[in-house]
Amino acid sequence: MNRERRKVIGNIFADAAKYTLTAGVIGSLISGEIPGFVFVATGCAFTAFTISAYYITPKDKENG
């Protein structure tokens, strides 16, 4: 049961990373440019969410 919860939470963090990056890219396309602070903040958030998802998601069980 705990393994399934970790999978769901890992997926949530992975989705948050994708949505953060998408929002940053779309925002830069709409505004024509992206300020340095927003670029750095988006990159940091994307990295933090991706690393969190990697460590939260349980590894596949070995058969046998």
Distance bins in CASP14 RR format, pairs under 12 A and 6 or more apart:
PFRMAT RR
TARGET T0000
AUTHOR 0000-0000-0000
RMODE 2
METHOD distances of the structure
MODEL  1
1 7 0 0 0 0 0 1 0 0 0 0 0
1 8 0 0 0 0 0 1 0 0 0 0 0
1 58 0 0 0 0 0 1 0 0 0 0 0
2 8 0 0 0 0 0 1 0 0 0 0 0
2 9 0 0 0 0 0 1 0 0 0 0 0
2 56 0 0 0 0 0 1 0 0 0 0 0
2 58 0 0 0 0 1 0 0 0 0 0 0
3 9 0 0 0 0 0 1 0 0 0 0 0
3 10 0 0 0 0 0 1 0 0 0 0 0
3 56 0 0 0 0 0 1 0 0 0 0 0
3 57 0 0 0 0 1 0 0 0 0 0 0
3 58 1 0 1 0 0 0 0 0 0 0 0
3 59 0 0 0 0 1 0 0 0 0 0 0
3 60 0 0 0 0 0 1 0 0 0 0 0
3 61 0 0 0 0 1 0 0 0 0 0 0
4 10 0 0 0 0 0 1 0 0 0 0 0
4 11 0 0 0 0 0 1 0 0 0 0 0
4 57 0 0 0 0 0 1 0 0 0 0 0
4 58 0 0 0 0 1 0 0 0 0 0 0
5 11 0 0 0 0 0 1 0 0 0 0 0
5 12 0 0 0 0 0 1 0 0 0 0 0
5 56 0 0 0 0 1 0 0 0 0 0 0
5 57 0 0 0 0 0 1 0 0 0 0 0
5 58 0 0 0 0 1 0 0 0 0 0 0
6 12 0 0 0 0 0 1 0 0 0 0 0
6 13 0 0 0 0 0 1 0 0 0 0 0
6 52 0 0 0 0 0 1 0 0 0 0 0
6 53 0 0 0 0 0 1 0 0 0 0 0
6 54 0 0 0 0 0 1 0 0 0 0 0
6 55 0 0 0 0 1 0 0 0 0 0 0
6 56 1 0 1 0 0 0 0 0 0 0 0
6 57 1 0 0 1 0 0 0 0 0 0 0
6 58 1 0 1 0 0 0 0 0 0 0 0
6 59 0 0 0 0 0 1 0 0 0 0 0
7 13 0 0 0 0 0 1 0 0 0 0 0
7 14 0 0 0 0 0 1 0 0 0 0 0
7 53 0 0 0 0 0 1 0 0 0 0 0
7 56 0 0 0 0 1 0 0 0 0 0 0
7 57 1 0 0 1 0 0 0 0 0 0 0
7 58 1 0 0 1 0 0 0 0 0 0 0
7 59 0 0 0 0 0 1 0 0 0 0 0
7 60 0 0 0 0 0 1 0 0 0 0 0
7 61 0 0 0 0 0 1 0 0 0 0 0
8 14 0 0 0 0 0 1 0 0 0 0 0
8 15 0 0 0 0 0 1 0 0 0 0 0
8 53 0 0 0 0 0 1 0 0 0 0 0
8 56 0 0 0 0 1 0 0 0 0 0 0
8 57 0 0 0 0 1 0 0 0 0 0 0
8 58 0 0 0 0 0 1 0 0 0 0 0
9 15 0 0 0 0 0 1 0 0 0 0 0
9 16 0 0 0 0 0 1 0 0 0 0 0
9 49 0 0 0 0 0 1 0 0 0 0 0
9 52 0 0 0 0 1 0 0 0 0 0 0
9 53 0 0 0 0 1 0 0 0 0 0 0
9 55 0 0 0 0 0 1 0 0 0 0 0
9 56 1 0 1 0 0 0 0 0 0 0 0
9 57 0 0 0 0 1 0 0 0 0 0 0
9 58 0 0 0 0 0 1 0 0 0 0 0
10 16 0 0 0 0 1 0 0 0 0 0 0
10 17 0 0 0 0 0 1 0 0 0 0 0
10 49 0 0 0 0 1 0 0 0 0 0 0
10 50 0 0 0 0 0 1 0 0 0 0 0
10 51 0 0 0 0 0 1 0 0 0 0 0
10 52 1 0 0 1 0 0 0 0 0 0 0
10 53 1 0 1 0 0 0 0 0 0 0 0
10 54 0 0 0 0 1 0 0 0 0 0 0
10 55 0 0 0 0 1 0 0 0 0 0 0
10 56 1 0 1 0 0 0 0 0 0 0 0
10 57 1 0 1 0 0 0 0 0 0 0 0
10 58 0 0 0 0 1 0 0 0 0 0 0
11 17 0 0 0 0 0 1 0 0 0 0 0
11 18 0 0 0 0 0 1 0 0 0 0 0
11 49 0 0 0 0 0 1 0 0 0 0 0
11 52 0 0 0 0 0 1 0 0 0 0 0
11 53 1 0 0 1 0 0 0 0 0 0 0
11 54 0 0 0 0 0 1 0 0 0 0 0
11 56 0 0 0 0 1 0 0 0 0 0 0
11 57 1 0 0 1 0 0 0 0 0 0 0
11 58 0 0 0 0 0 1 0 0 0 0 0
12 18 0 0 0 0 0 1 0 0 0 0 0
12 19 0 0 0 0 0 1 0 0 0 0 0
12 49 0 0 0 0 1 0 0 0 0 0 0
12 52 0 0 0 0 1 0 0 0 0 0 0
12 53 0 0 0 0 1 0 0 0 0 0 0
12 56 0 0 0 0 1 0 0 0 0 0 0
12 57 0 0 0 0 0 1 0 0 0 0 0
13 19 0 0 0 0 0 1 0 0 0 0 0
13 20 0 0 0 0 0 1 0 0 0 0 0
13 45 0 0 0 0 0 1 0 0 0 0 0
13 46 0 0 0 0 0 1 0 0 0 0 0
13 47 0 0 0 0 0 1 0 0 0 0 0
13 48 0 0 0 0 1 0 0 0 0 0 0
13 49 1 0 1 0 0 0 0 0 0 0 0
13 50 1 0 0 1 0 0 0 0 0 0 0
13 51 0 0 0 0 1 0 0 0 0 0 0
13 52 1 0 1 0 0 0 0 0 0 0 0
13 53 1 1 0 0 0 0 0 0 0 0 0
13 54 0 0 0 0 1 0 0 0 0 0 0
13 55 0 0 0 0 1 0 0 0 0 0 0
13 56 1 0 0 1 0 0 0 0 0 0 0
13 57 0 0 0 0 1 0 0 0 0 0 0
14 20 0 0 0 0 0 1 0 0 0 0 0
14 21 0 0 0 0 0 1 0 0 0 0 0
14 46 0 0 0 0 0 1 0 0 0 0 0
14 49 1 0 0 1 0 0 0 0 0 0 0
14 50 1 0 0 1 0 0 0 0 0 0 0
14 51 0 0 0 0 0 1 0 0 0 0 0
14 52 0 0 0 0 1 0 0 0 0 0 0
14 53 1 0 1 0 0 0 0 0 0 0 0
14 54 0 0 0 0 1 0 0 0 0 0 0
14 55 0 0 0 0 0 1 0 0 0 0 0
14 56 0 0 0 0 1 0 0 0 0 0 0
14 57 1 0 0 1 0 0 0 0 0 0 0
15 21 0 0 0 0 0 1 0 0 0 0 0
15 22 0 0 0 0 0 1 0 0 0 0 0
15 46 0 0 0 0 0 1 0 0 0 0 0
15 49 0 0 0 0 1 0 0 0 0 0 0
15 50 0 0 0 0 0 1 0 0 0 0 0
15 52 0 0 0 0 0 1 0 0 0 0 0
15 53 0 0 0 0 1 0 0 0 0 0 0
16 22 0 0 0 0 0 1 0 0 0 0 0
16 23 0 0 0 0 0 1 0 0 0 0 0
16 45 0 0 0 0 1 0 0 0 0 0 0
16 46 0 0 0 0 1 0 0 0 0 0 0
16 47 0 0 0 0 0 1 0 0 0 0 0
16 48 0 0 0 0 1 0 0 0 0 0 0
16 49 1 0 1 0 0 0 0 0 0 0 0
16 50 0 0 0 0 1 0 0 0 0 0 0
16 51 0 0 0 0 0 1 0 0 0 0 0
16 52 0 0 0 0 1 0 0 0 0 0 0
16 53 0 0 0 0 1 0 0 0 0 0 0
16 56 0 0 0 0 0 1 0 0 0 0 0
17 23 0 0 0 0 0 1 0 0 0 0 0
17 24 0 0 0 0 0 1 0 0 0 0 0
17 42 0 0 0 0 0 1 0 0 0 0 0
17 43 0 0 0 0 1 0 0 0 0 0 0
17 44 0 0 0 0 0 1 0 0 0 0 0
17 45 1 0 0 1 0 0 0 0 0 0 0
17 46 1 0 1 0 0 0 0 0 0 0 0
17 47 0 0 0 0 1 0 0 0 0 0 0
17 48 0 0 0 0 1 0 0 0 0 0 0
17 49 1 1 0 0 0 0 0 0 0 0 0
17 50 1 0 1 0 0 0 0 0 0 0 0
17 51 0 0 0 0 1 0 0 0 0 0 0
17 52 0 0 0 0 1 0 0 0 0 0 0
17 53 1 0 0 1 0 0 0 0 0 0 0
17 54 0 0 0 0 1 0 0 0 0 0 0
17 56 0 0 0 0 0 1 0 0 0 0 0
18 24 0 0 0 0 0 1 0 0 0 0 0
18 25 0 0 0 0 0 1 0 0 0 0 0
18 45 0 0 0 0 0 1 0 0 0 0 0
18 46 0 0 0 0 1 0 0 0 0 0 0
18 49 0 0 0 0 1 0 0 0 0 0 0
18 50 0 0 0 0 1 0 0 0 0 0 0
18 53 0 0 0 0 1 0 0 0 0 0 0
19 25 0 0 0 0 0 1 0 0 0 0 0
19 26 0 0 0 0 0 1 0 0 0 0 0
19 42 0 0 0 0 0 1 0 0 0 0 0
19 45 0 0 0 0 1 0 0 0 0 0 0
19 46 0 0 0 0 1 0 0 0 0 0 0
19 49 0 0 0 0 1 0 0 0 0 0 0
20 26 0 0 0 0 0 1 0 0 0 0 0
20 27 0 0 0 0 0 1 0 0 0 0 0
20 38 0 0 0 0 0 1 0 0 0 0 0
20 41 0 0 0 0 1 0 0 0 0 0 0
20 42 1 0 0 1 0 0 0 0 0 0 0
20 43 1 0 0 1 0 0 0 0 0 0 0
20 44 0 0 0 0 1 0 0 0 0 0 0
20 45 1 0 1 0 0 0 0 0 0 0 0
20 46 1 0 1 0 0 0 0 0 0 0 0
20 47 0 0 0 0 1 0 0 0 0 0 0
20 48 0 0 0 0 1 0 0 0 0 0 0
20 49 1 0 0 1 0 0 0 0 0 0 0
20 50 0 0 0 0 1 0 0 0 0 0 0
20 52 0 0 0 0 0 1 0 0 0 0 0
20 53 0 0 0 0 0 1 0 0 0 0 0
21 27 0 0 0 0 0 1 0 0 0 0 0
21 28 0 0 0 0 0 1 0 0 0 0 0
21 39 0 0 0 0 0 1 0 0 0 0 0
21 41 0 0 0 0 0 1 0 0 0 0 0
21 42 1 0 0 1 0 0 0 0 0 0 0
21 43 1 0 0 1 0 0 0 0 0 0 0
21 44 0 0 0 0 0 1 0 0 0 0 0
21 45 0 0 0 0 1 0 0 0 0 0 0
21 46 1 0 1 0 0 0 0 0 0 0 0
21 47 0 0 0 0 1 0 0 0 0 0 0
21 48 0 0 0 0 0 1 0 0 0 0 0
21 49 0 0 0 0 1 0 0 0 0 0 0
21 50 0 0 0 0 1 0 0 0 0 0 0
22 28 0 0 0 0 0 1 0 0 0 0 0
22 29 0 0 0 0 0 1 0 0 0 0 0
22 42 0 0 0 0 1 0 0 0 0 0 0
22 45 0 0 0 0 0 1 0 0 0 0 0
22 46 0 0 0 0 1 0 0 0 0 0 0
23 29 0 0 0 0 0 1 0 0 0 0 0
23 30 0 0 0 0 0 1 0 0 0 0 0
23 31 0 0 0 0 0 1 0 0 0 0 0
23 34 0 0 0 0 0 1 0 0 0 0 0
23 38 0 0 0 0 1 0 0 0 0 0 0
23 41 0 0 0 0 0 1 0 0 0 0 0
23 42 1 0 0 1 0 0 0 0 0 0 0
23 43 0 0 0 0 0 1 0 0 0 0 0
23 45 0 0 0 0 1 0 0 0 0 0 0
23 46 0 0 0 0 1 0 0 0 0 0 0
24 30 0 0 0 0 1 0 0 0 0 0 0
24 31 0 0 0 0 1 0 0 0 0 0 0
24 32 0 0 0 0 0 1 0 0 0 0 0
24 33 0 0 0 0 0 1 0 0 0 0 0
24 34 1 0 0 1 0 0 0 0 0 0 0
24 35 0 0 0 0 0 1 0 0 0 0 0
24 36 0 0 0 0 0 1 0 0 0 0 0
24 38 1 0 0 1 0 0 0 0 0 0 0
24 39 0 0 0 0 1 0 0 0 0 0 0
24 40 0 0 0 0 0 1 0 0 0 0 0
24 41 0 0 0 0 1 0 0 0 0 0 0
24 42 1 0 1 0 0 0 0 0 0 0 0
24 43 0 0 0 0 1 0 0 0 0 0 0
24 45 0 0 0 0 1 0 0 0 0 0 0
24 46 0 0 0 0 1 0 0 0 0 0 0
25 31 0 0 0 0 0 1 0 0 0 0 0
25 32 0 0 0 0 0 1 0 0 0 0 0
25 34 0 0 0 0 1 0 0 0 0 0 0
25 38 0 0 0 0 0 1 0 0 0 0 0
25 39 0 0 0 0 0 1 0 0 0 0 0
25 42 0 0 0 0 1 0 0 0 0 0 0
25 43 0 0 0 0 0 1 0 0 0 0 0
25 46 0 0 0 0 0 1 0 0 0 0 0
26 32 0 0 0 0 0 1 0 0 0 0 0
26 34 0 0 0 0 0 1 0 0 0 0 0
26 42 0 0 0 0 0 1 0 0 0 0 0
27 33 0 0 0 0 1 0 0 0 0 0 0
27 34 1 0 0 1 0 0 0 0 0 0 0
27 35 0 0 0 0 0 1 0 0 0 0 0
27 38 0 0 0 0 1 0 0 0 0 0 0
27 39 0 0 0 0 0 1 0 0 0 0 0
27 42 0 0 0 0 1 0 0 0 0 0 0
28 34 1 1 0 0 0 0 0 0 0 0 0
28 35 0 0 0 0 1 0 0 0 0 0 0
28 36 0 0 0 0 0 1 0 0 0 0 0
28 38 0 0 0 0 1 0 0 0 0 0 0
28 39 1 0 0 1 0 0 0 0 0 0 0
28 42 0 0 0 0 1 0 0 0 0 0 0
31 38 0 0 0 0 1 0 0 0 0 0 0
31 39 0 0 0 0 0 1 0 0 0 0 0
32 38 0 0 0 0 0 1 0 0 0 0 0
33 39 0 0 0 0 1 0 0 0 0 0 0
34 40 0 0 0 0 1 0 0 0 0 0 0
34 41 0 0 0 0 0 1 0 0 0 0 0
34 42 1 0 0 1 0 0 0 0 0 0 0
34 43 0 0 0 0 0 1 0 0 0 0 0
35 41 0 0 0 0 1 0 0 0 0 0 0
35 42 0 0 0 0 0 1 0 0 0 0 0
36 42 0 0 0 0 1 0 0 0 0 0 0
36 43 0 0 0 0 0 1 0 0 0 0 0
36 44 0 0 0 0 0 1 0 0 0 0 0
37 43 0 0 0 0 0 1 0 0 0 0 0
37 44 0 0 0 0 0 1 0 0 0 0 0
38 44 0 0 0 0 0 1 0 0 0 0 0
38 45 0 0 0 0 0 1 0 0 0 0 0
39 45 0 0 0 0 0 1 0 0 0 0 0
39 46 0 0 0 0 0 1 0 0 0 0 0
40 46 0 0 0 0 0 1 0 0 0 0 0
40 47 0 0 0 0 0 1 0 0 0 0 0
41 47 0 0 0 0 0 1 0 0 0 0 0
41 48 0 0 0 0 0 1 0 0 0 0 0
42 48 0 0 0 0 0 1 0 0 0 0 0
42 49 0 0 0 0 0 1 0 0 0 0 0
43 49 0 0 0 0 1 0 0 0 0 0 0
43 50 0 0 0 0 1 0 0 0 0 0 0
43 51 0 0 0 0 0 1 0 0 0 0 0
44 50 0 0 0 0 0 1 0 0 0 0 0
44 51 0 0 0 0 0 1 0 0 0 0 0
45 51 0 0 0 0 0 1 0 0 0 0 0
45 52 0 0 0 0 0 1 0 0 0 0 0
46 52 0 0 0 0 0 1 0 0 0 0 0
46 53 0 0 0 0 0 1 0 0 0 0 0
47 53 0 0 0 0 0 1 0 0 0 0 0
47 54 0 0 0 0 0 1 0 0 0 0 0
48 54 0 0 0 0 0 1 0 0 0 0 0
48 55 0 0 0 0 0 1 0 0 0 0 0
48 56 0 0 0 0 0 1 0 0 0 0 0
49 55 0 0 0 0 0 1 0 0 0 0 0
49 56 0 0 0 0 0 1 0 0 0 0 0
50 56 0 0 0 0 0 1 0 0 0 0 0
50 57 0 0 0 0 0 1 0 0 0 0 0
51 57 0 0 0 0 0 1 0 0 0 0 0
END
